[in-house]
Amino acid sequence: MSRTSLFQRLFAGVWLIACVAFALIAWNLQAPFSYEPVGPRAYPLLCLVLMIIGLAWLIARPTPIKREEDEPALEGALLVKVLLCIAILAVYAGLFEPLGFIPASTLVGSFIAMIYGGRPLASVITATLLAVGLYVLFDRTLDVPLPLGILDPLL
């Protein structure tokens, strides 16, 4: 087994353990009120089960995934970008309720777009339109309540 294959399988194994832990947490998720017919745990459990199946395949697959010549290696600048995205998403989790969905999503979307080469103005405009569109889709159309945060007095 090559070194790359070993690292891929170790990463998949660690992520699999995390997904199982998250699934156990999600299984016990109870909301004081039900705003969805299936309750608040169906979506995270579905996502986690799909990830667990995919990760199990990555661990048990017969041959390692090989990087094509035109794909960038996960090292140096690309690895820094990936780690920055993980840090930004952790901050997003903390800002989601206090700032609200639209401002937090706009900030996170703008920063991630700029990390991957987006122009600042285009990144902010695109992230803002996407955040507002997703808010309308989920909160108004699908009746999935999202926090407004600092925008609550305006709407």
Backbone as JSON Lines, residues from 0, in Angstrom:
{"i":0,"aa":"M","n":[0.86,-1.18,0.0],"ca":[0.0,0.0,0.0],"c":[0.91,1.24,0.0]}
{"i":1,"aa":"S","n":[0.62,2.17,-0.89],"ca":[1.44,3.36,-1.0],"c":[1.17,4.31,0.16]}
{"i":2,"aa":"R","n":[2.08,5.24,0.34],"ca":[1.94,6.22,1.41],"c":[0.69,7.08,1.21]}
{"i":3,"aa":"T","n":[0.43,7.47,-0.03],"ca":[-0.76,8.28,-0.34],"c":[-2.02,7.5,-0.01]}
{"i":4,"aa":"S","n":[-2.07,6.24,-0.39],"ca":[-3.23,5.41,-0.12],"c":[-3.45,5.26,1.38]}
{"i":5,"aa":"L","n":[-2.37,5.09,2.12],"ca":[-2.47,4.96,3.58],"c":[-3.05,6.24,4.18]}
{"i":6,"aa":"F","n":[-2.56,7.4,3.76],"ca":[-3.07,8.67,4.28],"c":[-4.53,8.87,3.91]}
{"i":7,"aa":"Q","n":[-4.92,8.49,2.69],"ca":[-6.32,8.61,2.28],"c":[-7.21,7.75,3.16]}
{"i":8,"aa":"R","n":[-6.78,6.53,3.42],"ca":[-7.59,5.62,4.23],"c":[-7.62,6.05,5.7]}
{"i":9,"aa":"L","n":[-6.51,6.57,6.21],"ca":[-6.49,7.07,7.59],"c":[-7.41,8.28,7.74]}
{"i":10,"aa":"F","n":[-7.36,9.19,6.78],"ca":[-8.24,10.35,6.81],"c":[-9.69,9.92,6.77]}
{"i":11,"aa":"A","n":[-10.02,9.0,5.87],"ca":[-11.39,8.49,5.77],"c":[-11.81,7.82,7.07]}
{"i":12,"aa":"G","n":[-10.9,7.1,7.72],"ca":[-11.21,6.43,8.98],"c":[-11.5,7.42,10.1]}
{"i":13,"aa":"V","n":[-10.69,8.45,10.2],"ca":[-10.91,9.48,11.22],"c":[-12.23,10.2,10.98]}
{"i":14,"aa":"W","n":[-12.47,10.54,9.72],"ca":[-13.72,11.23,9.38],"c":[-14.92,10.31,9.61]}
{"i":15,"aa":"L","n":[-14.78,9.01,9.36],"ca":[-15.85,8.05,9.62],"c":[-16.19,8.0,11.1]}
{"i":16,"aa":"I","n":[-15.18,7.98,11.96],"ca":[-15.41,7.99,13.41],"c":[-16.14,9.27,13.82]}
{"i":17,"aa":"A","n":[-15.73,10.4,13.25],"ca":[-16.41,11.67,13.56],"c":[-17.86,11.63,13.11]}
{"i":18,"aa":"C","n":[-18.12,11.08,11.92],"ca":[-19.5,11.01,11.41],"c":[-20.37,10.11,12.28]}
{"i":19,"aa":"V","n":[-19.82,9.01,12.76],"ca":[-20.58,8.13,13.64],"c":[-20.9,8.86,14.95]}
{"i":20,"aa":"A","n":[-19.92,9.6,15.48],"ca":[-20.17,10.37,16.71],"c":[-21.24,11.43,16.48]}
{"i":21,"aa":"F","n":[-21.17,12.13,15.35],"ca":[-22.19,13.13,15.03],"c":[-23.56,12.48,14.85]}
{"i":22,"aa":"A","n":[-23.59,11.3,14.26],"ca":[-24.87,10.6,14.06],"c":[-25.49,10.23,15.41]}
{"i":23,"aa":"L","n":[-24.66,9.82,16.36],"ca":[-25.17,9.49,17.69],"c":[-25.74,10.74,18.38]}
{"i":24,"aa":"I","n":[-25.07,11.85,18.18],"ca":[-25.57,13.11,18.74],"c":[-26.87,13.5,18.05]}
{"i":25,"aa":"A","n":[-26.92,13.4,16.74],"ca":[-28.11,13.78,15.98],"c":[-29.29,12.86,16.29]}
{"i":26,"aa":"W","n":[-29.02,11.6,16.6],"ca":[-30.1,10.67,16.89],"c":[-30.91,11.12,18.11]}
{"i":27,"aa":"N","n":[-30.23,11.74,19.07],"ca":[-30.89,12.2,20.29],"c":[-31.4,13.63,20.19]}
{"i":28,"aa":"L","n":[-31.31,14.23,19.04],"ca":[-31.74,15.61,18.85],"c":[-33.26,15.71,18.95]}
{"i":29,"aa":"Q","n":[-33.71,16.48,19.9],"ca":[-35.14,16.7,20.09],"c":[-35.39,18.2,20.15]}
{"i":30,"aa":"A","n":[-36.4,18.66,19.45],"ca":[-36.76,20.07,19.47],"c":[-37.98,20.25,20.38]}
{"i":31,"aa":"P","n":[-38.04,21.37,21.11],"ca":[-39.19,21.59,21.99],"c":[-40.5,21.76,21.2]}
{"i":32,"aa":"F","n":[-40.39,22.09,19.94],"ca":[-41.57,22.19,19.09],"c":[-41.19,21.62,17.73]}
{"i":33,"aa":"S","n":[-42.15,21.16,17.0],"ca":[-41.88,20.57,15.69],"c":[-42.34,21.51,14.6]}
{"i":34,"aa":"Y","n":[-41.42,21.95,13.78],"ca":[-41.76,22.83,12.67],"c":[-41.65,22.1,11.34]}
{"i":35,"aa":"E","n":[-41.26,20.85,11.37],"ca":[-41.16,20.03,10.16],"c":[-41.9,18.72,10.41]}
{"i":36,"aa":"P","n":[-42.48,18.13,9.39],"ca":[-43.2,16.87,9.59],"c":[-42.3,15.74,10.1]}
{"i":37,"aa":"V","n":[-41.04,15.7,9.68],"ca":[-40.15,14.61,10.08],"c":[-39.27,14.97,11.26]}
{"i":38,"aa":"G","n":[-39.32,16.2,11.75],"ca":[-38.52,16.62,12.89],"c":[-37.15,17.11,12.46]}
{"i":39,"aa":"P","n":[-36.38,17.63,13.42],"ca":[-35.11,18.27,13.1],"c":[-33.95,17.33,12.86]}
{"i":40,"aa":"R","n":[-34.11,16.05,13.13],"ca":[-32.95,15.17,13.01],"c":[-32.86,14.42,11.68]}
{"i":41,"aa":"A","n":[-33.88,14.45,10.87],"ca":[-33.88,13.67,9.63],"c":[-32.78,14.12,8.67]}
{"i":42,"aa":"Y","n":[-32.66,15.42,8.43],"ca":[-31.67,15.92,7.46],"c":[-30.23,15.62,7.9]}
{"i":43,"aa":"P","n":[-29.83,15.95,9.14],"ca":[-28.44,15.61,9.51],"c":[-28.17,14.11,9.49]}
{"i":44,"aa":"L","n":[-29.15,13.32,9.91],"ca":[-28.93,11.87,9.89],"c":[-28.78,11.34,8.47]}
{"i":45,"aa":"L","n":[-29.59,11.84,7.54],"ca":[-29.48,11.42,6.15],"c":[-28.1,11.77,5.59]}
{"i":46,"aa":"C","n":[-27.66,13.0,5.83],"ca":[-26.33,13.42,5.34],"c":[-25.22,12.57,5.96]}
{"i":47,"aa":"L","n":[-25.32,12.31,7.27],"ca":[-24.29,11.53,7.95],"c":[-24.27,10.08,7.47]}
{"i":48,"aa":"V","n":[-25.43,9.5,7.24],"ca":[-25.47,8.12,6.75],"c":[-24.83,8.04,5.36]}
{"i":49,"aa":"L","n":[-25.14,9.0,4.5],"ca":[-24.52,9.02,3.17],"c":[-23.0,9.18,3.27]}
{"i":50,"aa":"M","n":[-22.53,10.05,4.18],"ca":[-21.09,10.21,4.36],"c":[-20.46,8.94,4.9]}
{"i":51,"aa":"I","n":[-21.12,8.28,5.85],"ca":[-20.59,7.04,6.43],"c":[-20.46,5.97,5.34]}
{"i":52,"aa":"I","n":[-21.46,5.85,4.48],"ca":[-21.39,4.86,3.39],"c":[-20.22,5.18,2.46]}
{"i":53,"aa":"G","n":[-20.09,6.45,2.08],"ca":[-18.99,6.86,1.2],"c":[-17.62,6.64,1.84]}
{"i":54,"aa":"L","n":[-17.51,6.97,3.12],"ca":[-16.23,6.79,3.81],"c":[-15.88,5.32,3.97]}
{"i":55,"aa":"A","n":[-16.88,4.51,4.24],"ca":[-16.63,3.06,4.35],"c":[-16.1,2.53,3.01]}
{"i":56,"aa":"W","n":[-16.65,3.03,1.91],"ca":[-16.15,2.62,0.59],"c":[-14.71,3.1,0.39]}
{"i":57,"aa":"L","n":[-14.4,4.32,0.79],"ca":[-13.04,4.83,0.63],"c":[-12.03,4.0,1.42]}
{"i":58,"aa":"I","n":[-12.45,3.48,2.57],"ca":[-11.55,2.66,3.39],"c":[-11.39,1.27,2.79]}
{"i":59,"aa":"A","n":[-12.47,0.68,2.28],"ca":[-12.46,-0.71,1.82],"c":[-12.16,-0.88,0.33]}
{"i":60,"aa":"R","n":[-12.07,0.2,-0.42],"ca":[-11.9,0.08,-1.87],"c":[-10.62,-0.68,-2.21]}
{"i":61,"aa":"P","n":[-10.63,-1.39,-3.31],"ca":[-9.48,-2.23,-3.65],"c":[-8.25,-1.47,-4.12]}
{"i":62,"aa":"T","n":[-8.41,-0.37,-4.81],"ca":[-7.25,0.36,-5.31],"c":[-7.3,1.8,-4.82]}
{"i":63,"aa":"P","n":[-6.15,2.4,-4.6],"ca":[-6.15,3.79,-4.13],"c":[-6.56,4.76,-5.24]}
{"i":64,"aa":"I","n":[-7.09,5.89,-4.82],"ca":[-7.41,6.94,-5.77],"c":[-6.1,7.63,-6.15]}
{"i":65,"aa":"K","n":[-5.84,7.73,-7.42],"ca":[-4.6,8.36,-7.87],"c":[-4.91,9.73,-8.43]}
{"i":66,"aa":"R","n":[-4.02,10.63,-8.18],"ca":[-4.16,12.0,-8.66],"c":[-3.72,12.07,-10.1]}
{"i":67,"aa":"E","n":[-4.56,12.7,-10.91],"ca":[-4.21,12.9,-12.31],"c":[-3.14,13.99,-12.4]}
{"i":68,"aa":"E","n":[-2.45,14.04,-13.51],"ca":[-1.37,15.0,-13.68],"c":[-1.84,16.45,-13.64]}
{"i":69,"aa":"D","n":[-3.07,16.7,-14.13],"ca":[-3.54,18.08,-14.16],"c":[-4.23,18.52,-12.88]}
{"i":70,"aa":"E","n":[-4.38,17.63,-11.9],"ca":[-4.97,17.99,-10.62],"c":[-3.89,18.51,-9.68]}
{"i":71,"aa":"P","n":[-4.19,19.58,-8.95],"ca":[-3.18,20.09,-8.01],"c":[-3.03,19.17,-6.81]}
{"i":72,"aa":"A","n":[-1.83,19.02,-6.34],"ca":[-1.57,18.2,-5.15],"c":[-2.09,18.95,-3.92]}
{"i":73,"aa":"L","n":[-2.53,18.2,-2.93],"ca":[-3.03,18.82,-1.7],"c":[-1.84,19.13,-0.8]}
{"i":74,"aa":"E","n":[-1.14,20.19,-1.16],"ca":[0.03,20.61,-0.39],"c":[0.23,22.1,-0.6]}
{"i":75,"aa":"G","n":[1.05,22.69,0.22],"ca":[1.41,24.1,0.07],"c":[0.23,25.03,0.11]}
{"i":76,"aa":"A","n":[0.11,25.85,-0.93],"ca":[-0.91,26.9,-0.98],"c":[-2.33,26.32,-0.96]}
{"i":77,"aa":"L","n":[-2.56,25.2,-1.63],"ca":[-3.9,24.62,-1.65],"c":[-4.28,24.11,-0.26]}
{"i":78,"aa":"L","n":[-3.34,23.51,0.44],"ca":[-3.61,23.02,1.79],"c":[-3.94,24.18,2.73]}
{"i":79,"aa":"V","n":[-3.24,25.3,2.57],"ca":[-3.53,26.49,3.38],"c":[-4.95,26.98,3.09]}
{"i":80,"aa":"K","n":[-5.35,26.98,1.82],"ca":[-6.71,27.4,1.46],"c":[-7.76,26.49,2.09]}
{"i":81,"aa":"V","n":[-7.52,25.2,2.07],"ca":[-8.46,24.25,2.65],"c":[-8.56,24.47,4.16]}
{"i":82,"aa":"L","n":[-7.43,24.65,4.82],"ca":[-7.45,24.89,6.26],"c":[-8.13,26.21,6.61]}
{"i":83,"aa":"L","n":[-7.92,27.24,5.78],"ca":[-8.6,28.51,5.98],"c":[-10.11,28.34,5.85]}
{"i":84,"aa":"C","n":[-10.54,27.57,4.87],"ca":[-11.98,27.32,4.69],"c":[-12.56,26.61,5.9]}
{"i":85,"aa":"I","n":[-11.85,25.65,6.45],"ca":[-12.32,24.95,7.64],"c":[-12.45,25.92,8.8]}
{"i":86,"aa":"A","n":[-11.45,26.8,8.99],"ca":[-11.5,27.79,10.06],"c":[-12.67,28.75,9.86]}
{"i":87,"aa":"I","n":[-12.88,29.19,8.63],"ca":[-13.98,30.12,8.33],"c":[-15.33,29.46,8.6]}
{"i":88,"aa":"L","n":[-15.47,28.19,8.25],"ca":[-16.73,27.49,8.52],"c":[-16.96,27.3,10.01]}
{"i":89,"aa":"A","n":[-15.89,27.14,10.78],"ca":[-16.04,27.06,12.25],"c":[-16.52,28.4,12.8]}
{"i":90,"aa":"V","n":[-15.98,29.49,12.27],"ca":[-16.44,30.83,12.67],"c":[-17.9,31.03,12.26]}
{"i":91,"aa":"Y","n":[-18.26,30.55,11.09],"ca":[-19.64,30.64,10.59],"c":[-20.61,29.99,11.56]}
{"i":92,"aa":"A","n":[-20.23,28.85,12.1],"ca":[-21.1,28.17,13.06],"c":[-21.35,29.04,14.28]}
{"i":93,"aa":"G","n":[-20.34,29.8,14.7],"ca":[-20.51,30.67,15.85],"c":[-21.27,31.95,15.53]}
{"i":94,"aa":"L","n":[-21.17,32.43,14.31],"ca":[-21.83,33.68,13.92],"c":[-23.25,33.48,13.4]}
{"i":95,"aa":"F","n":[-23.63,32.26,13.1],"ca":[-24.9,31.97,12.44],"c":[-26.1,32.57,13.19]}
{"i":96,"aa":"E","n":[-26.2,32.31,14.47],"ca":[-27.34,32.82,15.21],"c":[-27.2,34.29,15.61]}
{"i":97,"aa":"P","n":[-26.05,34.72,16.15],"ca":[-25.98,36.13,16.55],"c":[-26.09,37.12,15.38]}
{"i":98,"aa":"L","n":[-25.41,36.85,14.28],"ca":[-25.49,37.75,13.13],"c":[-26.73,37.48,12.29]}
{"i":99,"aa":"G","n":[-27.15,36.24,12.23],"ca":[-28.26,35.85,11.38],"c":[-27.76,35.17,10.13]}
{"i":100,"aa":"F","n":[-28.67,34.47,9.46],"ca":[-28.29,33.69,8.28],"c":[-27.71,34.55,7.16]}
{"i":101,"aa":"I","n":[-28.4,35.62,6.81],"ca":[-27.98,36.4,5.65],"c":[-26.62,37.08,5.87]}
{"i":102,"aa":"P","n":[-26.39,37.82,6.97],"ca":[-25.06,38.45,7.14],"c":[-23.94,37.43,7.3]}
{"i":103,"aa":"A","n":[-24.18,36.37,8.09],"ca":[-23.13,35.37,8.31],"c":[-22.79,34.65,7.0]}
{"i":104,"aa":"S","n":[-23.81,34.28,6.24],"ca":[-23.58,33.59,4.97],"c":[-22.9,34.5,3.95]}
{"i":105,"aa":"T","n":[-23.25,35.77,3.96],"ca":[-22.6,36.72,3.06],"c":[-21.12,36.86,3.39]}
{"i":106,"aa":"L","n":[-20.8,36.99,4.67],"ca":[-19.39,37.1,5.07],"c":[-18.6,35.85,4.69]}
{"i":107,"aa":"V","n":[-19.12,34.71,5.06],"ca":[-18.42,33.46,4.8],"c":[-18.27,33.21,3.3]}
{"i":108,"aa":"G","n":[-19.35,33.4,2.56],"ca":[-19.29,33.2,1.11],"c":[-18.31,34.14,0.44]}
{"i":109,"aa":"S","n":[-18.27,35.39,0.89],"ca":[-17.34,36.36,0.32],"c":[-15.9,35.96,0.58]}
{"i":110,"aa":"F","n":[-15.6,35.6,1.83],"ca":[-14.22,35.23,2.16],"c":[-13.77,33.97,1.41]}
{"i":111,"aa":"I","n":[-14.63,32.98,1.34],"ca":[-14.25,31.75,0.64],"c":[-14.05,32.01,-0.85]}
{"i":112,"aa":"A","n":[-14.91,32.83,-1.44],"ca":[-14.75,33.17,-2.86],"c":[-13.42,33.9,-3.09]}
{"i":113,"aa":"M","n":[-13.08,34.82,-2.2],"ca":[-11.82,35.55,-2.36],"c":[-10.6,34.67,-2.12]}
{"i":114,"aa":"I","n":[-10.71,33.7,-1.21],"ca":[-9.6,32.77,-0.99],"c":[-9.27,32.02,-2.27]}
{"i":115,"aa":"Y","n":[-10.32,31.67,-3.03],"ca":[-10.11,30.91,-4.26],"c":[-10.02,31.79,-5.5]}
{"i":116,"aa":"G","n":[-9.71,33.07,-5.31],"ca":[-9.39,33.92,-6.45],"c":[-10.48,34.85,-6.94]}
{"i":117,"aa":"G","n":[-11.59,34.92,-6.25],"ca":[-12.66,35.81,-6.67],"c":[-12.29,37.27,-6.43]}
{"i":118,"aa":"R","n":[-12.77,38.15,-7.3],"ca":[-12.56,39.58,-7.09],"c":[-13.44,40.03,-5.93]}
{"i":119,"aa":"P","n":[-12.97,40.94,-5.08],"ca":[-13.73,41.31,-3.88],"c":[-15.16,41.76,-4.15]}
{"i":120,"aa":"L","n":[-15.37,42.69,-5.06],"ca":[-16.72,43.19,-5.3],"c":[-17.63,42.08,-5.85]}
{"i":121,"aa":"A","n":[-17.14,41.33,-6.8],"ca":[-17.94,40.23,-7.36],"c":[-18.23,39.17,-6.3]}
{"i":122,"aa":"S","n":[-17.27,38.9,-5.42],"ca":[-17.46,37.91,-4.35],"c":[-18.56,38.36,-3.39]}
{"i":123,"aa":"V","n":[-18.51,39.62,-2.98],"ca":[-19.51,40.14,-2.03],"c":[-20.9,40.16,-2.67]}
{"i":124,"aa":"I","n":[-21.0,40.61,-3.9],"ca":[-22.31,40.67,-4.58],"c":[-22.88,39.27,-4.75]}
{"i":125,"aa":"T","n":[-22.07,38.34,-5.21],"ca":[-22.54,36.97,-5.42],"c":[-22.95,36.32,-4.11]}
{"i":126,"aa":"A","n":[-22.13,36.48,-3.07],"ca":[-22.45,35.88,-1.77],"c":[-23.71,36.49,-1.19]}
{"i":127,"aa":"T","n":[-23.9,37.78,-1.36],"ca":[-25.1,38.44,-0.85],"c":[-26.35,37.93,-1.56]}
{"i":128,"aa":"L","n":[-26.3,37.88,-2.88],"ca":[-27.45,37.38,-3.64],"c":[-27.76,35.93,-3.3]}
{"i":129,"aa":"L","n":[-26.73,35.13,-3.15],"ca":[-26.92,33.73,-2.79],"c":[-27.53,33.6,-1.39]}
{"i":130,"aa":"A","n":[-27.03,34.38,-0.43],"ca":[-27.55,34.32,0.94],"c":[-29.02,34.75,0.99]}
{"i":131,"aa":"V","n":[-29.34,35.83,0.31],"ca":[-30.74,36.29,0.29],"c":[-31.63,35.27,-0.41]}
{"i":132,"aa":"G","n":[-31.17,34.75,-1.54],"ca":[-31.94,33.75,-2.27],"c":[-32.18,32.49,-1.44]}
{"i":133,"aa":"L","n":[-31.16,32.02,-0.74],"ca":[-31.32,30.83,0.09],"c":[-32.24,31.11,1.28]}
{"i":134,"aa":"Y","n":[-32.15,32.33,1.83],"ca":[-33.05,32.69,2.93],"c":[-34.5,32.64,2.46]}
{"i":135,"aa":"V","n":[-34.77,33.25,1.32],"ca":[-36.13,33.25,0.78],"c":[-36.59,31.82,0.5]}
{"i":136,"aa":"L","n":[-35.72,31.02,-0.1],"ca":[-36.07,29.64,-0.41],"c":[-36.43,28.86,0.86]}
{"i":137,"aa":"F","n":[-35.54,28.88,1.85],"ca":[-35.76,28.07,3.03],"c":[-36.8,28.67,3.97]}
{"i":138,"aa":"D","n":[-36.66,29.94,4.32],"ca":[-37.53,30.53,5.32],"c":[-38.93,30.79,4.79]}
{"i":139,"aa":"R","n":[-39.03,31.34,3.62],"ca":[-40.34,31.75,3.1],"c":[-41.02,30.63,2.3]}
{"i":140,"aa":"T","n":[-40.26,29.92,1.48],"ca":[-40.87,28.92,0.59],"c":[-41.02,27.56,1.28]}
{"i":141,"aa":"L","n":[-39.96,27.08,1.92],"ca":[-39.98,25.74,2.52],"c":[-40.38,25.74,3.99]}
{"i":142,"aa":"D","n":[-40.62,26.91,4.57],"ca":[-41.0,27.04,5.99],"c":[-39.99,26.44,6.95]}
{"i":143,"aa":"V","n":[-38.7,26.58,6.63],"ca":[-37.62,26.19,7.54],"c":[-37.09,27.48,8.14]}
{"i":144,"aa":"P","n":[-37.41,27.76,9.4],"ca":[-37.02,29.04,9.98],"c":[-35.51,29.21,10.1]}
{"i":145,"aa":"L","n":[-35.04,30.35,9.65],"ca":[-33.63,30.7,9.76],"c":[-33.52,31.99,10.58]}
{"i":146,"aa":"P","n":[-32.47,32.11,11.39],"ca":[-32.34,33.31,12.23],"c":[-32.04,34.55,11.39]}
{"i":147,"aa":"L","n":[-32.68,35.64,11.75],"ca":[-32.41,36.92,11.08],"c":[-31.28,37.67,11.77]}
{"i":148,"aa":"G","n":[-31.08,37.45,13.05],"ca":[-29.99,38.1,13.78],"c":[-30.11,39.6,13.77]}
{"i":149,"aa":"I","n":[-29.08,40.28,13.29],"ca":[-29.04,41.73,13.31],"c":[-30.04,42.35,12.32]}
{"i":150,"aa":"L","n":[-30.56,41.56,11.39],"ca":[-31.54,42.08,10.43],"c":[-32.97,41.97,10.96]}
{"i":151,"aa":"D","n":[-33.17,41.4,12.14],"ca":[-34.49,41.19,12.69],"c":[-35.31,42.49,12.79]}
{"i":152,"aa":"P","n":[-34.73,43.62,13.23],"ca":[-35.53,44.85,13.3],"c":[-35.99,45.35,11.92]}
{"i":153,"aa":"L","n":[-35.29,44.98,10.87],"ca":[-35.63,45.46,9.53],"c":[-36.77,44.69,8.89]}
{"i":154,"aa":"L","n":[-36.91,43.43,9.22],"ca":[-37.92,42.6,8.55],"c":[-39.06,42.25,9.46]}
